[in-house]
Amino acid sequence: MGYESEAKNETGTNKVENAIALGNKAKAKYNNSIAVGYSSETTRENEVSFGREGTERYIANVKAAEKDTDAVNKK
């Protein structure tokens, strides 16, 4: 969803399943992946990406982790 966004693999020949590209030029290139924001790219399956190499972004206002599998913030 967004101008020139893609949910397909790098060659464009194989279908990518359960992928979402949200933002202009966002690219979800792997199964079960989500690319969020302008020019964001996923680099593996089961990944959520908010940027790409060279254009990393912050995730702000994240609550402290409670479980071993929760994302964490730096205190």
Contacts in CASP RR format, 6 or more apart in sequence:
PFRMAT RR
TARGET T0000
AUTHOR 0000-0000-0000
METHOD contacts of the structure
MODEL  1
MGYESEAKNETGTNKVENAIALGNKAKAKYNNSIAVGYSSETTRENEVSF
GREGTERYIANVKAAEKDTDAVNKK
1 20 0 8 1.000
1 21 0 8 1.000
1 22 0 8 1.000
1 23 0 8 1.000
2 21 0 8 1.000
2 22 0 8 1.000
2 23 0 8 1.000
2 24 0 8 1.000
2 26 0 8 1.000
3 23 0 8 1.000
3 24 0 8 1.000
3 25 0 8 1.000
4 24 0 8 1.000
4 25 0 8 1.000
5 21 0 8 1.000
5 22 0 8 1.000
5 23 0 8 1.000
5 24 0 8 1.000
5 25 0 8 1.000
5 26 0 8 1.000
5 27 0 8 1.000
5 35 0 8 1.000
6 21 0 8 1.000
6 26 0 8 1.000
6 27 0 8 1.000
6 28 0 8 1.000
6 29 0 8 1.000
7 16 0 8 1.000
7 19 0 8 1.000
7 20 0 8 1.000
7 21 0 8 1.000
7 27 0 8 1.000
7 28 0 8 1.000
8 14 0 8 1.000
8 15 0 8 1.000
8 16 0 8 1.000
8 19 0 8 1.000
8 29 0 8 1.000
9 16 0 8 1.000
9 29 0 8 1.000
9 30 0 8 1.000
10 29 0 8 1.000
16 28 0 8 1.000
16 29 0 8 1.000
16 30 0 8 1.000
16 31 0 8 1.000
16 33 0 8 1.000
17 31 0 8 1.000
17 32 0 8 1.000
18 31 0 8 1.000
18 32 0 8 1.000
19 28 0 8 1.000
19 29 0 8 1.000
19 30 0 8 1.000
19 31 0 8 1.000
19 32 0 8 1.000
19 33 0 8 1.000
19 34 0 8 1.000
19 42 0 8 1.000
20 28 0 8 1.000
20 33 0 8 1.000
20 34 0 8 1.000
20 35 0 8 1.000
21 27 0 8 1.000
21 28 0 8 1.000
21 34 0 8 1.000
21 35 0 8 1.000
21 40 0 8 1.000
22 34 0 8 1.000
22 35 0 8 1.000
22 36 0 8 1.000
22 37 0 8 1.000
23 35 0 8 1.000
23 36 0 8 1.000
23 37 0 8 1.000
23 38 0 8 1.000
23 40 0 8 1.000
24 37 0 8 1.000
24 38 0 8 1.000
24 39 0 8 1.000
25 38 0 8 1.000
25 39 0 8 1.000
26 35 0 8 1.000
26 36 0 8 1.000
26 37 0 8 1.000
26 38 0 8 1.000
26 39 0 8 1.000
26 40 0 8 1.000
26 41 0 8 1.000
27 35 0 8 1.000
27 40 0 8 1.000
27 41 0 8 1.000
27 42 0 8 1.000
28 34 0 8 1.000
28 35 0 8 1.000
28 42 0 8 1.000
29 41 0 8 1.000
29 42 0 8 1.000
29 43 0 8 1.000
30 42 0 8 1.000
30 43 0 8 1.000
30 44 0 8 1.000
30 45 0 8 1.000
30 46 0 8 1.000
30 47 0 8 1.000
31 45 0 8 1.000
31 46 0 8 1.000
32 45 0 8 1.000
32 46 0 8 1.000
33 42 0 8 1.000
33 44 0 8 1.000
33 45 0 8 1.000
33 46 0 8 1.000
33 47 0 8 1.000
33 48 0 8 1.000
33 49 0 8 1.000
34 42 0 8 1.000
34 47 0 8 1.000
34 48 0 8 1.000
34 49 0 8 1.000
35 41 0 8 1.000
35 42 0 8 1.000
35 49 0 8 1.000
35 51 0 8 1.000
36 48 0 8 1.000
36 49 0 8 1.000
36 50 0 8 1.000
36 51 0 8 1.000
37 50 0 8 1.000
37 51 0 8 1.000
37 57 0 8 1.000
39 51 0 8 1.000
39 52 0 8 1.000
39 55 0 8 1.000
40 49 0 8 1.000
40 50 0 8 1.000
40 51 0 8 1.000
40 52 0 8 1.000
40 57 0 8 1.000
41 49 0 8 1.000
41 51 0 8 1.000
41 52 0 8 1.000
42 48 0 8 1.000
42 49 0 8 1.000
43 49 0 8 1.000
43 52 0 8 1.000
50 56 0 8 1.000
50 57 0 8 1.000
50 59 0 8 1.000
51 57 0 8 1.000
59 71 0 8 1.000
62 71 0 8 1.000
62 72 0 8 1.000
62 73 0 8 1.000
63 73 0 8 1.000
64 72 0 8 1.000
64 73 0 8 1.000
64 75 0 8 1.000
65 71 0 8 1.000
65 72 0 8 1.000
65 73 0 8 1.000
END
